[in-house]
Amino acid sequence: MTEYTELVEKRRIYLDAEEWGNKVSMHYVCKGVNKGDLGYGEGYFVYYNNGAVHRVDGGNKISIMQNPNPIVDVIDDYIRSKQC
């Protein structure tokens, strides 16, 4: 049964990284004081661990400002976050 140990471990890390990537890493509000502060303009933004950025208006996600990183990059970031 140990022949699948490595495969199971890779899958576990994949699923854990995917779940971790979908969690919020920070909230950011830009009121226009410093135009182009992060390059997305004014508004309320939610940043996720997987690199995605969504703009929120009235409690609804209205647009995706940045798409998530590829899963390989998310796995690398997840592993790196666990080493700290």
C-alpha positions as CSV (number, residue, x, y, z in Angstrom):
1,M,0.0,0.0,0.0
2,T,2.9,2.3,0.4
3,E,3.3,2.6,-3.4
4,Y,0.7,5.3,-3.5
5,T,2.0,7.4,-0.6
6,E,3.8,9.9,-2.7
7,L,0.8,10.3,-5.0
8,V,-1.6,10.8,-2.1
9,E,0.8,13.4,-0.5
10,K,0.9,15.4,-3.7
11,R,-2.9,15.3,-4.0
12,R,-3.2,16.4,-0.4
13,I,-0.9,19.4,-0.9
14,Y,-2.8,20.3,-4.1
15,L,-6.2,20.3,-2.3
16,D,-4.8,22.2,0.7
17,A,-3.2,24.8,-1.6
18,E,-6.4,25.2,-3.6
19,E,-8.3,25.8,-0.4
20,W,-5.7,28.2,1.0
21,G,-5.6,30.1,-2.2
22,N,-9.3,30.9,-2.1
23,K,-9.0,32.6,1.3
24,V,-8.8,36.3,1.7
25,S,-5.3,37.7,2.3
26,M,-6.3,41.4,2.6
27,H,-8.9,44.0,2.1
28,Y,-7.9,47.3,0.5
29,V,-9.9,50.6,0.2
30,C,-8.7,53.4,-2.1
31,K,-10.5,56.7,-1.8
32,G,-8.7,58.4,-4.5
33,V,-6.2,60.4,-2.4
34,N,-3.3,58.8,-4.2
35,K,-4.7,58.1,-7.7
36,G,-3.5,54.8,-9.0
37,D,-2.3,53.7,-5.6
38,L,-2.2,50.0,-6.5
39,G,-3.1,50.5,-10.1
40,Y,-6.8,49.6,-9.8
41,G,-8.3,53.1,-9.1
42,E,-10.8,53.9,-6.4
43,G,-12.9,51.4,-4.6
44,Y,-12.9,48.4,-2.2
45,F,-10.8,45.5,-3.2
46,V,-10.4,42.0,-1.9
47,Y,-7.1,40.2,-2.4
48,Y,-6.9,36.4,-2.2
49,N,-3.9,34.2,-1.4
50,N,-4.0,32.8,-5.0
51,G,-3.3,36.3,-6.4
52,A,-6.8,37.1,-7.5
53,V,-8.2,40.6,-6.9
54,H,-11.9,41.4,-6.9
55,R,-13.5,44.8,-6.8
56,V,-16.5,44.9,-4.4
57,D,-19.5,47.3,-4.6
58,G,-22.4,47.1,-2.3
59,G,-21.4,43.7,-1.0
60,N,-21.3,42.1,-4.5
61,K,-18.2,41.2,-6.4
62,I,-18.6,43.3,-9.5
63,S,-15.4,42.7,-11.4
64,I,-12.3,40.6,-11.4
65,M,-9.3,43.0,-11.5
66,Q,-6.7,40.2,-11.6
67,N,-7.1,36.5,-12.3
68,P,-5.8,33.9,-10.0
69,N,-2.2,32.6,-10.5
70,P,-1.7,29.1,-12.0
71,I,-2.1,26.3,-9.4
72,V,1.6,25.5,-9.6
73,D,2.4,29.0,-8.4
74,V,-0.3,28.8,-5.7
75,I,1.2,25.5,-4.5
76,D,4.7,27.1,-4.3
77,D,3.2,30.0,-2.3
78,Y,1.3,27.7,0.0
79,I,4.4,25.6,0.8
80,R,6.4,28.7,1.4
81,S,3.8,30.1,3.7
82,K,3.9,26.9,5.8
83,Q,7.7,27.2,6.2
84,C,7.5,30.5,8.0
